[in-house]
Amino acid sequence: MRVPVNWLKSYIDFQYSPQELADKLTMLGLEVEGIEYMGEGLEGIIVGEIKKVKPHPNADKLVICEVDTGQELLQIITGAPNVKEGIKVPVAPVGVTLPGGLKIKKARLRGENSYGMICSIDELGLSEKRASGIMILDEDAEVGTDIIDYLHLDEYVLKLDLTPNYARCLGLLGIAREIKSVLGNEIKKPDTDLVESESESIENYISIEVEDKDLCPRYTGRVIKNIKIGPSPRWMQARLRAAGIRPINNIVDITNYVMLEYNQPLHAFDYDKIDKKIIVRRGKEQEKLITLDNKERELDEEVLVIADTEKALGLAGVMGGANSEVCDDTTTVFLESAYFNPVNIRKTAKKFALPSEASHRFEREVDIEGVIAASNRAAYLMQKYAGGEIVRGIVDVYPEPRRLHAINLDTGYVNKILGLNLDKTEIEDMLTRLEFKVEERDSKSLKVMVPSFRSDIEREADLIEEVARMYGYNNIPVTRPESKQRGRKTYKQHLEDITRNYMSAMGLDEVITFSLTGKKVYDDLDIPEDSSLRNWVKVKNPLNEALSILRTSLLPSIIEVLSNNAKRQVETMSVYELGKIFTRIKEKKRPEERVVLAGGCMGKTDDPWKTGAPDFFYLKGVVVDYLRELGLDGLDFTPSKLPFLHPGRTAEIYYRDTRIGIMGELMPDIADRFNLRSGTAVFQLDFETIVEEADLDRQYEQLPRYPAVERDMAVVVENEVFAGSLLKLIRENGGKLLKKAGLFDLYQGKQIPEGYKSLAFKLVFQAHDRTLTDDEVNEVFNSIMDQLKDKFGAEIRGV
């Protein structure tokens, strides 16, 4: 927003320089981006009168003018088509530099001397459009007057960048209130001394009906007749230009002028172009309106319009219609001053891409109690500067007047938040200076009534901010926050760091996917309708189907990440994610939220000394080593079935009989459906359970001093028997002497009966206090063999 300083001074007296004023406003929370002087570059340009005009003897398109500057007669040559004797013009004598940087020098044009320049409006920097002739001033312009004084350009302008909570300062009276709160000077209210017609009443001219009071809580209208359209006063035009608004005519300029004063947009309709009844209603489907920018707009029921009984007249709070526009032959106007719903105005302006000064203010909420004052001010100015006659009365449709909002303020809490020691009287004085009405509630609190123009004040914290502004942020002492404990990460956060570091060290890249997903990916994974994975939490108003539910597993998200990269010719990829899943529980109002760790790998390995692609067994190694890093040794893997995972390469992971996750290889048809290579594998672990079971306390074990004894064992079992089950039994029966046990070979072929397989294990025995004898090892080894035979029917193939 642009704030002309002299205009602001007409409402409140202050002695600040423009820079001091900018500093004061900044400390009050109004950010000042810069300061501009309107008369910049116009020094030395004066008002002159053309006394004589004669043709140039050597140029058909040039004329020689004799110009009176009040001090001397200058001969100036020009080619302007609108030059003539007797007119007043801006003159730049020799030595003056124009705003564009052109320095005026004595010139000789086709044999004749020229001692200055007669300027056009764009040469003065007052218009961006190139003018077709010189600027002609009013007849009453006094010869010799400085053009800065004549055009009222001796003005500094502050450029403000206002946040939405300072919407009240989009009007100069709002800024004057802020200055008043600091200086205590009274505000000089604008003149509104109306003289209304004695003979005619508003009821004979217009009636108003508001169909949707939610979108238009208050609407007022009045009629001014016998006006004469013409230019507005020069001082008003100068103020509007300084504020960044182009003057049009006296009626339109007055509505803009009052808007800048009161932060209340107004609109003037040509009364003779409308029916005698105004209806504030929603638009109709396929209804058309040509707005003031001469563009046809198609309306609908989401748009609020101002209409009469026959047609729409304008987009409420955004832009008027061309069918009721004030023009040169207008003699009577209907003046609108209203309060419109901010959300609806924002939607309408966005829908039609029509940002305007009016919509900008309505979007941020205007003062609903200020609409009458703005209407009175505009009517007064129209009467004074357009010769209007004000019809007696005003129509005010205000079915549900608003009550002032009251907030209880704990003065002790104010001091606690701000780190101050203010007494109740000081706090009351600060708020009173901001025009809050304050009453004592009890010895420790105040009852504060919020004025209607402060829609940004909703709760106690907002009042505390006002106290801080009045006290001065720069006056609040700097103190260290008191703390008896140093901040540190929780145990869970520590495990999250370990997890991320480990996964990164293993070559997996972290991904972060949306918690919102769609049903389609679950359908593509052939997940049954009765599966717990379909216990979704549905989004009420989803952006689209792909973001309509909260995910119940991270596996679909991981598979989609791999798929999207595979489609972009990424051949090898390993990823993981640590994130939340959500499951709807019928007995509970809120869904169950759990943090899980999921990952997946696809493609071929980057390591030249390895063969094959990262697959189920590669991923199993990553998972097992990760869990072992967190102290979860002795895992059990049991077969599992998920429709999208290979039945022979899918396992549920258990630790101490507690299920902590699942891993597996994608079914070939599922992998193909997602454009993935065969062998793509995924896993998901319940991180919440891992946190409960993790044991990071490491017990020191002395390095072994005595040699270990290794024994290999090959057994033949039925295909249905899992290697994990055999390993679990081996470890359970190995006692303290068995240090390691692992599978190193799987064989099916010659010498092995059909339906059977040979599994080879390596067992490592060791004691910390002696060298083991063959008899000690054989005793444990044979015991293990006997257990394998009894429980699984294993036949010894070789030892």
C-alpha positions in Angstrom: 0.0 0.0 0.0 1.1 3.6 -0.8 0.7 6.1 2.0 1.1 9.8 1.1 2.5 11.5 4.2 0.8 14.9 3.8 -2.5 13.2 3.2 -2.0 11.3 6.4 -1.2 14.5 8.3 -4.6 15.8 7.4 -6.0 13.3 9.9 -3.5 13.5 12.7 -0.8 16.0 13.7 2.8 14.7 13.9 6.2 16.2 13.5 8.0 13.1 12.2 10.1 13.2 9.1 9.2 10.6 6.5 12.1 8.4 7.7 11.2 8.8 11.3 7.6 8.0 10.5 8.7 4.9 8.6 10.7 3.8 11.7 7.8 4.3 14.1 5.4 2.4 11.9 7.9 -0.4 11.5 8.2 -0.8 15.2 4.4 -1.0 15.4 4.4 -3.9 13.0 3.7 -2.1 9.7 6.6 -3.1 7.4 7.8 -0.1 5.3 9.5 -1.2 2.2 10.6 2.2 0.9 10.0 6.0 0.7 9.3 7.9 -2.5 9.2 11.6 -3.3 6.5 12.4 -5.8 8.2 15.5 -7.1 11.5 13.7 -7.9 13.0 15.1 -11.1 10.5 17.9 -11.5 12.6 20.6 -9.8 12.9 23.8 -11.9 9.9 23.1 -14.1 7.4 26.0 -13.9 4.0 27.1 -15.2 4.2 29.2 -18.4 1.7 30.8 -20.8 2.1 30.8 -24.5 1.7 34.3 -25.7 2.4 34.0 -29.4 2.7 31.1 -31.9 4.2 31.5 -35.4 5.3 29.0 -38.0 8.9 28.0 -38.2 10.3 29.5 -41.4 12.4 26.4 -42.3 10.3 23.5 -41.0 6.6 22.8 -41.8 6.0 20.6 -38.7 7.6 23.0 -36.1 6.3 26.2 -34.6 8.0 29.0 -32.7 6.4 29.9 -29.4 6.8 33.0 -27.2 6.3 31.7 -23.6 5.8 33.9 -20.5 7.4 32.2 -17.4 6.6 35.1 -15.0 10.3 36.3 -15.1 11.0 36.4 -18.8 9.8 35.6 -22.3 11.4 32.5 -23.7 11.5 31.5 -27.4 10.8 27.8 -27.5 10.4 25.6 -30.6 8.0 22.7 -30.5 6.3 20.2 -32.8 3.3 19.5 -30.6 0.0 19.4 -32.5 -2.1 20.9 -29.7 -0.1 24.0 -29.1 -2.0 27.4 -29.3 -1.9 30.9 -28.0 -3.3 31.6 -24.5 -2.8 28.1 -22.9 -0.9 27.4 -19.7 1.8 24.7 -20.0 4.6 23.2 -18.0 8.0 24.7 -19.1 11.5 23.3 -18.5 14.0 26.2 -19.0 17.6 25.6 -20.0 19.5 23.8 -17.2 16.6 21.7 -16.0 17.0 17.9 -16.0 13.7 15.9 -16.7 12.7 12.7 -14.9 13.9 10.6 -17.8 17.4 12.1 -17.5 17.2 14.5 -20.4 19.1 17.8 -19.6 17.6 20.8 -21.3 20.1 22.9 -23.3 20.0 25.9 -25.6 19.3 24.4 -29.0 19.3 25.6 -32.6 16.6 24.0 -34.7 16.7 24.6 -38.4 18.3 28.0 -38.0 16.2 29.2 -35.0 17.2 29.2 -31.3 15.1 27.4 -28.7 15.6 28.2 -25.0 13.7 25.4 -23.2 11.1 22.8 -23.6 7.3 22.7 -23.3 6.6 19.3 -21.7 4.1 16.5 -22.2 2.6 14.5 -19.3 4.8 11.5 -20.0 8.0 13.7 -20.2 7.1 14.7 -16.6 7.0 11.1 -15.6 3.3 11.3 -14.7 2.1 8.8 -17.2 3.5 5.5 -18.6 1.8 6.1 -21.9 3.4 8.3 -24.5 1.3 11.5 -25.0 0.4 12.8 -28.4 0.9 16.4 -27.4 2.0 18.8 -24.7 0.3 18.9 -21.3 -2.3 21.7 -21.0 -2.9 23.1 -17.6 -6.0 24.7 -16.1 -6.8 28.3 -17.0 -6.4 29.3 -13.3 -2.8 28.1 -13.2 -0.6 31.0 -12.0 2.3 31.8 -14.4 5.7 31.2 -12.7 4.4 28.7 -10.2 6.6 25.7 -9.5 5.0 22.7 -11.2 5.5 20.6 -8.1 3.3 23.0 -6.1 0.8 23.4 -8.9 0.3 19.6 -9.2 0.5 19.0 -5.5 3.5 16.8 -5.9 5.4 18.0 -2.9 4.6 14.7 -1.2 6.5 11.8 0.3 4.9 8.4 -0.1 5.6 5.4 2.2 5.4 2.0 0.6 3.9 -0.5 3.1 3.8 -4.3 2.8 0.9 -5.1 5.1 0.3 -8.6 6.4 -3.4 -9.8 6.6 -3.6 -9.0 10.4 -3.0 -5.3 9.6 -5.9 -5.1 7.1 -7.3 -2.1 9.1 -4.3 -0.1 7.9 -5.4 -0.4 4.3 -7.2 2.8 5.1 -5.4 6.0 6.1 -7.6 6.4 9.2 -6.4 3.0 10.4 -2.8 4.2 10.1 -3.7 7.4 11.9 -5.1 5.3 14.8 -1.7 3.5 15.1 0.1 6.9 15.3 -2.5 8.1 17.8 -1.7 5.1 20.0 1.9 6.3 20.3 1.5 10.1 20.4 -1.9 10.4 22.0 -3.0 13.1 19.5 -6.7 13.1 18.6 -7.7 12.1 15.1 -9.3 14.8 12.9 -12.3 13.0 11.4 -13.1 13.8 7.8 -16.1 16.2 7.1 -19.4 14.4 6.7 -21.8 17.3 7.3 -24.6 16.2 4.9 -27.4 18.4 3.7 -30.2 16.1 2.7 -33.2 17.0 0.6 -36.3 18.0 2.6 -38.8 17.1 -0.1 -37.8 13.6 -1.2 -37.2 10.4 0.7 -35.0 7.4 -0.2 -38.1 5.1 0.0 -39.5 6.7 -3.1 -36.3 5.9 -5.1 -34.9 2.5 -4.1 -35.6 -0.7 -2.1 -33.1 -3.4 -1.2 -33.5 -7.1 -0.7 -30.6 -9.4 0.5 -31.4 -13.0 -0.3 -28.2 -14.5 1.3 -27.4 -12.8 4.6 -24.4 -15.1 5.2 -22.6 -13.8 2.1 -23.8 -10.2 2.7 -24.5 -9.5 6.4 -24.9 -5.8 5.8 -25.8 -3.7 2.7 -26.6 0.0 2.5 -27.5 2.3 -0.3 -28.4 5.9 -0.8 -29.2 8.1 -3.8 -27.5 11.4 -5.0 -29.2 13.2 -7.8 -28.5 16.2 -10.0 -24.8 15.6 -10.2 -22.5 16.8 -12.9 -19.8 14.5 -14.1 -16.4 16.1 -14.5 -12.8 16.0 -13.3 -12.2 15.8 -9.6 -10.3 18.6 -7.8 -6.6 18.7 -8.6 -5.6 18.1 -5.0 -7.8 14.9 -5.0 -6.3 13.7 -8.2 -2.8 14.3 -6.9 -3.5 12.3 -3.7 -5.0 9.4 -5.7 -2.0 9.3 -8.0 0.3 9.3 -5.0 -1.7 6.4 -3.6 -1.3 4.5 -7.0 -4.8 5.0 -8.3 -5.5 6.6 -11.7 -8.1 9.5 -11.6 -11.2 8.9 -13.8 -14.0 11.4 -13.0 -15.3 13.1 -9.8 -17.8 10.4 -8.9 -15.4 7.4 -9.3 -12.5 9.3 -7.8 -14.6 10.1 -4.7 -15.5 6.4 -4.2 -11.8 5.5 -4.5 -10.8 8.4 -2.2 -13.1 7.4 0.5 -12.0 3.7 0.2 -8.4 4.9 0.9 -9.6 6.9 3.8 -11.9 4.4 5.6 -10.7 1.1 4.1 -14.3 0.7 2.9 -14.8 0.0 -0.8 -17.8 1.8 -2.4 -19.5 1.4 -5.7 -21.6 4.0 -7.6 -24.3 2.8 -10.1 -25.9 5.0 -12.7 -29.4 5.1 -11.1 -31.2 5.6 -14.4 -29.7 2.3 -15.8 -31.1 0.1 -13.0 -34.5 -1.0 -11.8 -35.8 0.6 -8.6 -35.1 -2.5 -6.6 -31.6 -3.8 -5.7 -31.4 -7.6 -5.0 -28.2 -9.1 -3.5 -28.3 -12.7 -4.6 -26.3 -15.7 -5.8 -25.7 -15.9 -9.5 -27.7 -18.2 -11.8 -26.3 -21.0 -13.8 -25.2 -19.7 -17.3 -26.1 -16.2 -16.4 -23.9 -13.6 -18.2 -22.4 -10.3 -17.1 -20.1 -7.9 -18.9 -17.9 -6.3 -16.2 -16.2 -2.9 -16.3 -13.2 -4.3 -18.1 -15.6 -5.2 -21.1 -15.2 -8.9 -20.6 -18.2 -11.3 -20.5 -18.3 -13.4 -17.3 -20.4 -16.6 -16.9 -21.9 -16.7 -13.4 -23.0 -19.6 -11.2 -24.5 -20.1 -7.8 -21.1 -19.8 -6.0 -20.9 -16.1 -7.1 -22.6 -13.3 -5.2 -24.0 -10.6 -7.5 -25.7 -7.2 -7.1 -28.8 -7.3 -9.4 -32.1 -5.6 -10.0 -35.3 -7.4 -10.9 -34.1 -8.0 -14.5 -30.4 -8.5 -14.6 -27.1 -8.8 -12.8 -25.4 -5.4 -12.2 -22.0 -6.4 -10.8 -19.8 -9.0 -9.0 -20.4 -8.1 -5.3 -17.2 -6.7 -3.8 -15.1 -7.4 -6.9 -16.2 -5.3 -10.0 -19.2 -3.6 -11.3 -21.0 -4.3 -14.5 -20.8 -2.2 -17.7 -24.6 -2.1 -17.9 -24.8 0.3 -14.8 -21.5 2.2 -15.3 -21.3 5.9 -14.4 -20.6 7.8 -17.6 -20.4 11.4 -18.8 -24.2 11.9 -19.0 -25.0 10.3 -15.6 -27.1 12.6 -13.4 -28.2 10.4 -10.5 -26.2 7.7 -8.8 -27.0 4.9 -6.4 -24.2 4.6 -3.9 -23.5 1.2 -2.4 -21.6 0.6 0.9 -21.6 -2.9 2.2 -19.9 -5.8 4.0 -19.4 -9.0 2.1 -18.2 -12.4 3.2 -14.4 -12.4 2.9 -14.1 -16.1 1.8 -16.7 -15.7 -0.9 -15.0 -12.5 -2.3 -11.7 -14.3 -2.4 -13.2 -17.2 -4.3 -15.0 -14.9 -6.8 -11.8 -12.8 -7.4 -9.8 -16.0 -7.9 -12.4 -17.6 -10.1 -12.5 -14.7 -12.6 -8.8 -13.7 -12.1 -10.1 -10.3 -11.1 -7.9 -8.9 -8.2 -8.9 -5.3 -7.4 -8.4 -2.7 -4.7 -12.0 -3.5 -3.5 -11.6 -7.3 -3.4 -8.2 -7.0 -1.7 -9.9 -5.2 1.2 -13.1 -7.3 1.4 -11.0 -10.5 1.4 -9.2 -9.2 4.6 -12.5 -8.1 6.2 -13.6 -4.5 6.5 -15.3 -2.9 9.5 -19.0 -3.9 9.4 -19.9 -0.9 11.6 -18.0 1.5 9.3 -20.1 1.2 6.2 -22.5 4.1 7.1 -19.6 6.5 7.9 -18.0 5.8 4.6 -21.3 6.3 2.7 -21.9 9.6 4.5 -18.4 10.8 3.6 -18.7 9.9 -0.1 -22.2 11.6 -0.3 -20.8 14.7 1.3 -17.9 14.9 -1.2 -20.3 14.2 -4.1 -22.5 17.0 -2.9 -19.5 19.4 -2.6 -17.6 18.5 -5.8 -20.2 17.2 -8.2 -23.1 19.5 -7.3 -25.2 16.7 -6.1 -28.4 16.7 -4.1 -28.6 14.0 -1.4 -32.0 12.3 -1.2 -33.0 12.1 2.4 -32.3 8.8 4.2 -30.3 5.6 3.7 -31.5 2.0 3.2 -29.6 -0.2 5.7 -30.2 -3.9 5.5 -28.5 -5.3 8.7 -30.7 -8.2 10.0 -28.3 -9.5 12.6 -26.2 -6.7 14.2 -22.9 -7.9 15.6 -22.0 -7.8 19.2 -18.6 -6.6 20.3 -16.3 -9.5 21.2 -15.1 -9.7 24.8 -11.8 -11.4 25.9 -10.6 -12.0 29.5 -7.0 -11.0 29.9 -4.9 -12.4 32.7 -2.4 -9.6 33.5 0.0 -12.0 35.2 0.0 -14.2 32.1 0.9 -11.1 30.0 4.0 -10.5 32.1 4.9 -14.2 32.0 4.8 -14.4 28.2 6.6 -11.1 27.6 9.1 -11.3 30.5 8.0 -8.0 31.9 6.6 -6.6 35.2 3.7 -4.4 34.1 1.0 -3.5 36.5 -2.7 -3.7 35.5 -3.0 0.1 35.0 -0.2 0.2 32.5 -1.7 -2.7 30.5 -5.1 -1.0 30.6 -3.7 2.3 29.3 -1.9 0.6 26.4 -5.1 -1.2 25.3 -7.2 2.0 25.7 -4.8 3.9 23.4 -5.6 1.3 20.8 -9.4 2.0 21.3 -10.1 -1.2 23.2 -12.8 -0.8 25.9 -11.3 -2.2 29.1 -13.1 -3.0 32.4 -11.6 -4.5 35.5 -12.8 -8.1 36.0 -11.0 -8.8 39.2 -7.7 -8.0 40.8 -5.7 -10.1 38.4 -7.6 -9.8 35.1 -9.3 -7.4 32.7 -12.4 -7.7 30.5 -11.4 -6.3 27.1 -14.0 -5.4 24.5 -12.6 -5.6 20.9 -13.6 -2.7 18.6 -15.4 -3.7 15.4 -12.5 -2.7 13.2 -10.1 -5.2 14.8 -11.3 -8.5 13.3 -7.7 -9.8 13.8 -8.2 -9.9 17.6 -9.7 -13.3 18.6 -8.0 -14.6 21.7 -5.9 -13.6 24.7 -2.6 -14.2 22.8 -3.6 -11.5 20.3 -4.1 -8.9 23.2 -0.7 -9.9 24.6 0.8 -9.1 21.2 -0.9 -5.7 21.3 0.7 -5.0 24.7 4.1 -5.9 23.3 3.6 -3.6 20.3 2.7 -0.7 22.6 5.5 -1.4 25.0 7.9 -1.6 22.1 9.6 -4.8 21.0 13.0 -3.0 21.2 12.3 -2.2 24.8 11.7 -5.8 25.9 14.9 -6.9 27.7 16.9 -9.8 26.3 16.9 -12.7 28.8 18.1 -16.3 28.5 15.3 -18.8 28.7 15.4 -20.7 32.0 16.0 -24.4 31.7 17.2 -27.0 34.2 17.7 -29.7 31.6 19.5 -29.9 28.4 17.4 -31.0 25.5 18.1 -34.4 24.0 16.6 -36.9 21.7 14.3 -39.6 22.9 15.2 -43.2 22.8 12.9 -43.7 19.8 14.5 -40.8 18.0 18.0 -42.3 18.7 16.9 -45.6 17.2 15.5 -43.7 14.1 19.0 -42.1 13.7 20.6 -45.6 13.9 18.2 -46.9 11.4 18.8 -44.2 8.9 22.6 -44.4 9.3 22.5 -48.2 8.9 20.3 -48.2 5.8 22.4 -45.5 4.1 25.5 -47.5 4.9 24.0 -50.5 3.3 23.3 -48.5 0.1 19.6 -47.9 0.5 18.3 -44.4 -0.3 15.7 -42.8 1.9 12.4 -41.8 0.3 9.5 -39.9 1.8 6.1 -40.7 0.2 2.6 -39.2 0.8 0.6 -40.6 3.7 -2.4 -40.3 1.3 -2.7 -42.8 -1.4 -5.5 -44.4 -3.6 -7.4 -47.6 -3.8 -6.0 -48.5 -7.3 -2.6 -49.5 -6.1 -4.2 -52.0 -3.6 -6.3 -53.4 -6.5 -3.2 -53.7 -8.7 -1.5 -55.7 -5.9 -4.5 -58.2 -5.9 -5.2 -57.5 -2.2 -8.4 -59.3 -1.2 -11.5 -57.2 -0.2 -11.6 -58.8 3.2 -7.9 -58.1 3.9 -7.0 -55.9 7.0 -4.9 -53.9 4.5 -8.2 -52.5 3.2 -9.3 -51.1 6.6 -8.7 -47.6 5.3 -9.4 -44.2 6.7 -11.1 -42.3 3.9 -10.6 -38.6 3.2 -13.9 -36.7 3.1 -12.9 -34.2 0.4 -10.0 -35.8 -1.5 -8.2 -33.8 -4.2 -8.5 -36.8 -6.4 -8.8 -40.6 -6.3 -5.1 -41.1 -6.0 -5.1 -39.2 -2.7 -8.4 -40.5 -1.2 -7.3 -42.8 1.7 -4.6 -43.0 4.4 -2.2 -45.8 3.7 -2.4 -49.0 5.7 1.1 -50.2 4.6 4.2 -48.7 3.3 4.8 -51.6 0.8 2.5 -50.2 -1.9 4.3 -46.9 -1.7 7.7 -48.5 -1.9 6.6 -50.6 -4.9 5.3 -47.4 -6.6 8.6 -45.6 -6.0 10.5 -48.5 -7.6 8.0 -48.7 -10.5 8.2 -44.9 -11.2 12.0 -45.1 -11.4 12.0 -48.3 -13.5 9.8 -46.5 -16.0 12.5 -43.8 -16.3 15.2 -46.3 -17.2 16.6 -46.7 -13.7 18.0 -50.2 -13.7 19.2 -50.6 -10.1 17.7 -49.1 -7.0 17.4 -49.9 -3.3 15.2 -47.6 -1.1 13.7 -47.5 2.4 11.2 -45.3 4.3 10.5 -44.8 7.9 6.9 -43.5 8.2 3.5 -43.9 9.6 0.6 -46.2 8.6 -3.0 -45.8 9.6 -5.5 -48.6 10.3 -9.2 -48.0 11.0 -10.4 -49.8 14.1 -14.1 -50.3 14.3 -14.3 -50.0 18.1 -12.3 -46.8 18.1 -13.1 -43.3 16.9 -9.5 -42.6 15.8 -7.4 -44.8 13.6 -4.4 -46.7 14.9 -1.2 -45.1 13.9 2.1 -47.0 13.8 5.6 -46.2 12.6 7.0 -48.9 10.3 10.2 -49.4 8.4 9.9 -50.6 4.8 12.2 -51.0 1.9 12.7 -52.6 -1.5 15.4 -53.4 -4.1 15.3 -54.0 -7.8 17.7 -54.5 -10.8 21.3 -55.5 -11.1 24.1 -54.9 -8.7 26.6 -52.2 -9.2 29.5 -54.2 -7.7 31.5 -55.8 -10.6 32.7 -58.7 -8.4 29.1 -59.8 -7.6 26.8 -61.6 -9.9 23.0 -61.4 -10.2 20.7 -58.7 -8.9 19.8 -57.7 -5.3 17.0 -60.1 -4.5 15.2 -61.7 -1.6 18.3 -63.2 0.0 20.2 -59.9 -0.4 17.4 -58.0 1.3 17.1 -60.7 4.0 20.8 -60.1 4.8 20.2 -56.4 5.1 17.2 -56.9 7.5 18.9 -59.6 9.6 22.1 -57.5 10.1 20.0 -54.4 10.9 18.0 -56.2 13.5 21.2 -57.8 14.9 22.6 -54.2 15.1 19.7 -53.4 17.5 20.2 -56.4 19.6 17.5 -58.6 18.1 19.4 -61.9 17.6 17.8 -65.3 17.1 15.2 -64.4 14.5 12.7 -66.9 13.2 11.4 -66.9 9.6 8.1 -68.7 8.9 6.3 -69.0 5.6 3.6 -66.5 4.8 1.1 -65.7 2.1 0.4 -62.3 0.6 -1.2 -62.2 -2.8 1.5 -60.0 -4.4 4.5 -61.9 -2.9 6.0 -65.1 -4.2 4.8 -68.0 -2.0 8.2 -69.7 -2.0 10.1 -66.5 -1.2 8.0 -64.8 1.4 8.5 -65.0 5.1 7.1 -63.5 8.3 9.8 -62.4 10.8 9.5 -63.3 14.4 11.5 -62.4 17.5 10.7 -64.2 20.7 7.4 -65.3 19.3 6.4 -61.7 18.4 5.8 -60.9 14.8 7.9 -57.9 13.8 7.6 -57.9 10.0 7.4 -59.5 6.6 9.6 -59.7 3.6 9.3 -61.3 0.2 9.8 -61.3 -3.5 7.1 -59.9 -5.9 5.1 -62.4 -7.9 6.3 -62.3 -11.5 2.9 -61.1 -12.8 2.8 -58.3 -10.2 6.3 -57.3 -11.0 5.4 -57.2 -14.7 2.3 -55.1 -13.9 4.5 -52.5 -12.3 7.2 -52.6 -15.0 9.7 -54.2 -12.6 12.3 -56.8 -13.1 11.6 -60.3 -11.7 13.3 -60.8 -8.4 12.3 -57.4 -7.0 12.0 -57.8 -3.2 10.4 -55.8 -0.4 10.2 -55.8 3.4 8.3 -54.1 6.1 9.1 -54.1 9.9 7.0 -52.9 12.8 9.3 -50.1 14.1 7.2 -49.6 17.3 7.8 -53.2 18.3 11.5 -53.0 17.4 11.8 -50.0 19.7 10.3 -52.0 22.6 12.5 -55.0 22.0 15.8 -53.3 21.0 18.8 -53.8 23.3 21.7 -51.4 22.7 23.6 -52.4 25.8 26.7 -54.3 24.6 28.3 -56.7 27.0 32.1 -57.1 26.5 33.1 -60.6 25.6 36.8 -61.5 25.9 38.3 -62.6 22.6 38.6 -66.3 22.3 41.9 -67.7 23.4 41.2 -71.3 22.3 40.6 -72.6 18.8 37.1 -73.2 17.4 35.9 -76.6 15.9 33.9 -76.5 12.7 31.6 -79.3 11.6 29.5 -79.5 8.4 26.2 -81.3 8.4 24.1 -82.2 5.3 20.6 -83.5 5.9 17.8 -84.6 3.5 14.3 -83.4 4.4 11.0 -83.0 2.6 10.6 -79.9 0.4 7.9 -78.5 2.8 10.5 -78.3 5.7 12.0 -74.9 6.0 15.7 -74.3 6.6 14.8 -71.7 9.3 13.0 -74.3 11.3 16.0 -76.6 11.2 18.3 -73.7 12.2 16.1 -72.8 15.1 16.2 -76.4 16.4 20.0 -76.6 15.9 20.5 -73.4 17.9 18.2 -74.5 20.7 20.0 -77.8 21.2 23.6 -76.5 20.6 24.0 -75.3 24.2 26.8 -72.9 25.2 29.4 -74.6 23.0 27.6 -73.8 19.7 28.7 -70.3 18.7 27.5 -70.1 15.1 25.2 -72.1 12.8 24.3 -71.2 9.2 23.0 -72.6 6.0 25.6 -72.7 3.2 24.1 -75.0 0.5 20.8 -76.2 -0.9 20.8 -79.1 -3.4 18.1 -80.9 -5.3 19.0 -83.4 -8.1 20.7 -86.7 -8.5 20.9 -88.9 -5.5 18.1 -86.9 -3.8 14.6 -88.5 -4.0 11.9 -86.5 -5.7 10.1 -84.2 -3.2 13.1 -83.9 -1.0 16.0 -81.5 -0.7 19.5 -81.5 0.8 20.4 -78.7 3.2 24.0 -78.2 4.4 24.8 -76.3 7.6 28.1 -75.1 9.1 28.3 -75.4 12.8 31.1 -73.7 14.9 31.8 -74.9 18.4 34.1 -73.1 20.9 34.7 -72.8 24.6 36.2 -69.7 26.3 38.2 -71.6 28.9 39.6 -74.7 27.1 40.3 -76.4 23.8 37.3 -78.7 23.0 37.9 -82.4 22.5 36.3 -84.5 19.8 34.2 -86.3 22.4 32.7 -83.0 23.7 31.8 -81.8 20.2 30.5 -85.2 19.1 28.2 -85.3 22.1 26.5 -82.0 21.2 26.6 -82.7 17.4 25.0 -86.2 17.8 22.3 -84.7 20.1 21.4 -82.2 17.4 21.3 -84.9 14.8 19.0 -87.0 16.9 16.6 -84.0 17.4 16.5 -83.3 13.6 15.6 -87.0 12.9 12.9 -87.1 15.6 11.2 -83.8 14.8 11.7 -83.4 11.0 12.5 -87.0 9.8 15.9 -85.7 8.6 18.3 -88.2 7.0 21.9 -87.7 7.4 23.6 -87.2 4.0 27.1 -86.4 5.1 29.1 -84.9 7.9 
